[in-house]
Amino acid sequence: MNIDFVRPPKKMLIIKPSSLGDIIHSLPFLAAVKEHFPNTEIHWAVARGLHVLLENHPLISKLWILNKDSWKTATYLRKTVREVRELYTGLGREGYDACVDLSGLFRSGLLTFASKAPIKIGFANSNEGSPFFYTHKVQGDMEIHAIDRYLQIAKAMGCPIDDIRYPMADFEPNPPICRALPSEYAVIAPSAGKEANRWPARRFGELAARLPLPAVVICGKSDAAIAEEVVSFAKGNAFSLAGQTNLTELMAVIKKARFFVSNDTGPMHIAAAFQIPVFALFGPANPKRTGPYGPIHTIIKTDIACAPCYRWKPCEHWRCMEDLTVETVLSVINHKLPSSHRE
């Protein structure tokens, strides 16, 4: 459907609280909307922690920061009730002309309703009954990349979508942690939100041992053991930054990398946004939907009939990941890299 704005909206709310990759995927939508409506004041509802991705963003006038993690804890119930009430009241007072829900969940639908915007936009095929809260429903294609899917809403709003750009908020490009890194390095991201999406850490380590550049291993503090296992098999050609960076420092580390090797994980999308060549290992996940976006990136996967299956845990055979050998992955990387960076 085409959404007919009688006049450009003065104020618009975008709802996309999480996750890391999803917020990165939403940035081209933001760029398209702001190009078409340059005088529209943009607000964004985002989860605490991930809000640093959008802090001081030149295209965003205000962030509504959601304390999603504490809201799930029963001991914070009284505080949660107060915060949610204040959030709903505050959104309703803003006088939004339009609200766009890119999440498509029940709670994001409630936030859309709370905005009191006369134009409430979301996907017709969203989950958890959220379309009930929309005045304008866009049919979203589930078999295309998330970026292109979000841009379907931008197109329905009359926005140009040919020029894919990732407008990033400003961050320190050379923090102290970067100054201690080698002049040239690769980044390895061996973790993933779903266990079934993780190539074995030992293989990442054996791969790192044979890469033409030292490898910087990144992941959160909770997955530090995975990073250490990678380092233990890397024969001195890798070191771990697990849990040692905040989000903006992590972005700086990724932006300086020569290439990036990972499972399907959020930092992969940061690398893709920065046009760092990504070698992404996929098994149960669907790279058509959530792979690194753009022609310079490479998907490495097995040709197996049951993939993608979207499982959280490895299945009985797990061939989609087990059949990806170190030699196969290294061969693809060496084939794609400039000759000066080959093994």
GIMO-V897544 format. One record per residue. N is the residue number from 1. PHI is phi in whole degrees, 0 to 359 (none if undefined). D_FIRST is the distance of its C-alpha to the first C-alpha in Angstrom with 1 decimal. Layout:
n->(N | N)
phi->(PHI | PHI)
d_first->(D_FIRST | D_FIRST)
This chain:
n->(1 | 2 | 3 | 4 | 5 | 6 | 7 | 8 | 9 | 10 | 11 | 12 | 13 | 14 | 15 | 16 | 17 | 18 | 19 | 20 | 21 | 22 | 23 | 24 | 25 | 26 | 27 | 28 | 29 | 30 | 31 | 32 | 33 | 34 | 35 | 36 | 37 | 38 | 39 | 40 | 41 | 42 | 43 | 44 | 45 | 46 | 47 | 48 | 49 | 50 | 51 | 52 | 53 | 54 | 55 | 56 | 57 | 58 | 59 | 60 | 61 | 62 | 63 | 64 | 65 | 66 | 67 | 68 | 69 | 70 | 71 | 72 | 73 | 74 | 75 | 76 | 77 | 78 | 79 | 80 | 81 | 82 | 83 | 84 | 85 | 86 | 87 | 88 | 89 | 90 | 91 | 92 | 93 | 94 | 95 | 96 | 97 | 98 | 99 | 100 | 101 | 102 | 103 | 104 | 105 | 106 | 107 | 108 | 109 | 110 | 111 | 112 | 113 | 114 | 115 | 116 | 117 | 118 | 119 | 120 | 121 | 122 | 123 | 124 | 125 | 126 | 127 | 128 | 129 | 130 | 131 | 132 | 133 | 134 | 135 | 136 | 137 | 138 | 139 | 140 | 141 | 142 | 143 | 144 | 145 | 146 | 147 | 148 | 149 | 150 | 151 | 152 | 153 | 154 | 155 | 156 | 157 | 158 | 159 | 160 | 161 | 162 | 163 | 164 | 165 | 166 | 167 | 168 | 169 | 170 | 171 | 172 | 173 | 174 | 175 | 176 | 177 | 178 | 179 | 180 | 181 | 182 | 183 | 184 | 185 | 186 | 187 | 188 | 189 | 190 | 191 | 192 | 193 | 194 | 195 | 196 | 197 | 198 | 199 | 200 | 201 | 202 | 203 | 204 | 205 | 206 | 207 | 208 | 209 | 210 | 211 | 212 | 213 | 214 | 215 | 216 | 217 | 218 | 219 | 220 | 221 | 222 | 223 | 224 | 225 | 226 | 227 | 228 | 229 | 230 | 231 | 232 | 233 | 234 | 235 | 236 | 237 | 238 | 239 | 240 | 241 | 242 | 243 | 244 | 245 | 246 | 247 | 248 | 249 | 250 | 251 | 252 | 253 | 254 | 255 | 256 | 257 | 258 | 259 | 260 | 261 | 262 | 263 | 264 | 265 | 266 | 267 | 268 | 269 | 270 | 271 | 272 | 273 | 274 | 275 | 276 | 277 | 278 | 279 | 280 | 281 | 282 | 283 | 284 | 285 | 286 | 287 | 288 | 289 | 290 | 291 | 292 | 293 | 294 | 295 | 296 | 297 | 298 | 299 | 300 | 301 | 302 | 303 | 304 | 305 | 306 | 307 | 308 | 309 | 310 | 311 | 312 | 313 | 314 | 315 | 316 | 317 | 318 | 319 | 320 | 321 | 322 | 323 | 324 | 325 | 326 | 327 | 328 | 329 | 330 | 331 | 332 | 333 | 334 | 335 | 336 | 337 | 338 | 339 | 340 | 341 | 342 | 343)
phi->(none | 259 | 260 | 266 | 274 | 299 | 214 | 303 | 296 | 284 | 217 | 226 | 250 | 253 | 249 | 205 | 290 | 200 | 268 | 305 | 297 | 294 | 293 | 300 | 296 | 277 | 296 | 299 | 298 | 302 | 298 | 294 | 295 | 290 | 293 | 281 | 238 | 296 | 262 | 282 | 278 | 258 | 247 | 220 | 265 | 218 | 286 | 301 | 99 | 280 | 298 | 294 | 297 | 245 | 296 | 57 | 286 | 294 | 261 | 242 | 274 | 206 | 252 | 258 | 266 | 261 | 273 | 301 | 295 | 290 | 293 | 274 | 261 | 298 | 293 | 258 | 303 | 298 | 296 | 297 | 302 | 295 | 295 | 293 | 298 | 296 | 297 | 296 | 294 | 297 | 299 | 294 | 274 | 288 | 74 | 293 | 273 | 209 | 225 | 241 | 260 | 269 | 274 | 70 | 236 | 301 | 293 | 288 | 296 | 296 | 295 | 300 | 299 | 295 | 295 | 59 | 291 | 293 | 245 | 240 | 244 | 195 | 278 | 296 | 256 | 288 | 265 | 59 | 77 | 298 | 301 | 303 | 269 | 265 | 270 | 229 | 244 | 257 | 284 | 264 | 282 | 276 | 255 | 240 | 297 | 303 | 299 | 294 | 294 | 298 | 290 | 297 | 292 | 302 | 297 | 297 | 275 | 90 | 276 | 289 | 232 | 283 | 261 | 275 | 230 | 245 | 288 | 263 | 290 | 293 | 210 | 295 | 284 | 222 | 292 | 307 | 295 | 285 | 289 | 267 | 274 | 300 | 294 | 227 | 200 | 257 | 247 | 244 | 242 | 272 | 265 | 190 | 297 | 255 | 302 | 294 | 271 | 265 | 295 | 306 | 301 | 301 | 291 | 301 | 294 | 295 | 294 | 302 | 299 | 250 | 285 | 283 | 231 | 298 | 250 | 261 | 262 | 240 | 181 | 286 | 301 | 293 | 252 | 301 | 296 | 295 | 299 | 295 | 294 | 301 | 298 | 294 | 256 | 268 | 54 | 83 | 258 | 210 | 216 | 260 | 246 | 304 | 72 | 259 | 236 | 275 | 294 | 288 | 295 | 300 | 299 | 295 | 299 | 294 | 297 | 271 | 287 | 280 | 204 | 222 | 238 | 199 | 279 | 283 | 210 | 305 | 302 | 303 | 285 | 296 | 300 | 298 | 297 | 274 | 60 | 270 | 304 | 250 | 248 | 252 | 265 | 238 | 231 | 290 | 280 | 253 | 294 | 296 | 267 | 229 | 284 | 297 | 268 | 128 | 286 | 277 | 261 | 232 | 267 | 243 | 207 | 271 | 269 | 229 | 296 | 274 | 257 | 276 | 243 | 65 | 290 | 272 | 249 | 301 | 276 | 297 | 257 | 51 | 295 | 302 | 256 | 297 | 280 | 278 | 273 | 300 | 297 | 296 | 295 | 298 | 298 | 295 | 297 | 296 | 292 | 272 | 287 | 303 | 301 | 291 | 246 | 273 | 298)
d_first->(0.0 | 3.8 | 6.5 | 9.5 | 12.7 | 15.6 | 17.8 | 17.7 | 18.2 | 21.9 | 21.7 | 19.3 | 20.0 | 19.0 | 20.1 | 21.4 | 25.1 | 26.1 | 27.2 | 28.8 | 26.8 | 23.5 | 24.2 | 25.2 | 22.0 | 20.1 | 22.1 | 20.2 | 17.1 | 19.5 | 20.8 | 17.6 | 16.7 | 20.3 | 20.5 | 17.7 | 18.9 | 22.6 | 24.0 | 21.8 | 23.9 | 22.6 | 23.9 | 23.7 | 24.8 | 26.8 | 29.7 | 33.2 | 34.7 | 31.5 | 31.2 | 33.7 | 31.0 | 29.4 | 32.5 | 33.3 | 30.0 | 29.9 | 26.1 | 26.3 | 28.2 | 28.7 | 28.6 | 28.5 | 30.8 | 30.6 | 33.9 | 32.3 | 35.5 | 37.8 | 35.5 | 36.1 | 39.9 | 41.7 | 44.4 | 41.9 | 40.5 | 41.9 | 40.6 | 37.2 | 36.9 | 37.9 | 35.5 | 32.5 | 33.4 | 33.8 | 30.5 | 28.6 | 30.6 | 30.2 | 26.4 | 26.3 | 28.7 | 26.8 | 24.7 | 21.4 | 18.7 | 16.0 | 16.3 | 14.5 | 15.8 | 16.1 | 18.8 | 17.2 | 20.7 | 22.2 | 24.1 | 21.2 | 19.3 | 22.5 | 22.6 | 19.0 | 20.5 | 23.6 | 22.0 | 21.5 | 18.7 | 16.9 | 13.5 | 13.4 | 10.8 | 11.3 | 10.7 | 10.3 | 13.3 | 15.4 | 19.1 | 21.6 | 19.5 | 17.7 | 14.3 | 16.6 | 16.7 | 13.1 | 11.7 | 8.1 | 7.4 | 5.9 | 7.6 | 10.6 | 13.1 | 16.5 | 18.6 | 18.0 | 19.7 | 18.7 | 18.5 | 16.0 | 13.9 | 14.0 | 13.2 | 9.8 | 9.1 | 11.2 | 9.4 | 6.1 | 9.0 | 10.5 | 13.3 | 15.5 | 15.8 | 18.7 | 21.4 | 21.7 | 24.0 | 25.4 | 26.6 | 29.4 | 31.4 | 35.1 | 37.6 | 41.3 | 41.3 | 44.9 | 45.8 | 49.3 | 48.1 | 46.9 | 50.3 | 52.0 | 49.9 | 51.1 | 50.2 | 48.1 | 46.6 | 44.0 | 42.0 | 41.8 | 39.5 | 40.9 | 39.2 | 35.9 | 34.3 | 34.8 | 38.3 | 37.3 | 35.6 | 38.9 | 41.1 | 44.7 | 46.0 | 49.2 | 47.4 | 45.7 | 49.2 | 50.7 | 47.9 | 48.6 | 52.3 | 51.6 | 49.0 | 50.3 | 49.4 | 50.1 | 47.3 | 46.0 | 44.8 | 42.2 | 40.9 | 41.2 | 44.5 | 43.9 | 43.7 | 46.7 | 48.7 | 46.2 | 46.7 | 50.5 | 50.5 | 48.8 | 51.4 | 54.2 | 53.5 | 52.7 | 56.4 | 56.2 | 53.1 | 50.7 | 50.7 | 48.5 | 46.6 | 45.3 | 44.8 | 46.3 | 43.3 | 40.9 | 37.2 | 37.8 | 41.0 | 39.3 | 36.8 | 39.8 | 41.5 | 38.5 | 38.0 | 41.6 | 41.6 | 42.1 | 40.0 | 38.5 | 39.0 | 37.3 | 35.7 | 32.1 | 32.4 | 31.0 | 33.5 | 32.5 | 29.1 | 31.2 | 33.2 | 30.2 | 28.9 | 32.4 | 32.5 | 35.5 | 35.8 | 34.9 | 36.5 | 34.5 | 36.0 | 33.7 | 34.7 | 32.7 | 29.7 | 27.0 | 27.1 | 23.9 | 22.2 | 24.7 | 27.2 | 28.2 | 25.6 | 26.9 | 29.4 | 32.6 | 32.3 | 33.8 | 33.0 | 36.2 | 36.0 | 37.9 | 36.9 | 37.0 | 35.2 | 34.5 | 32.6 | 30.2 | 31.0 | 29.9 | 33.2 | 34.6 | 38.3 | 40.0 | 40.5 | 43.9 | 43.9 | 41.2 | 41.8 | 38.5 | 40.2 | 43.8 | 43.7 | 42.6 | 46.0 | 47.1 | 48.2 | 44.8 | 43.0 | 45.7 | 45.6 | 41.9 | 42.4 | 45.5 | 43.9 | 41.0 | 43.1 | 45.0 | 48.6 | 50.0 | 48.3 | 49.0 | 51.4)
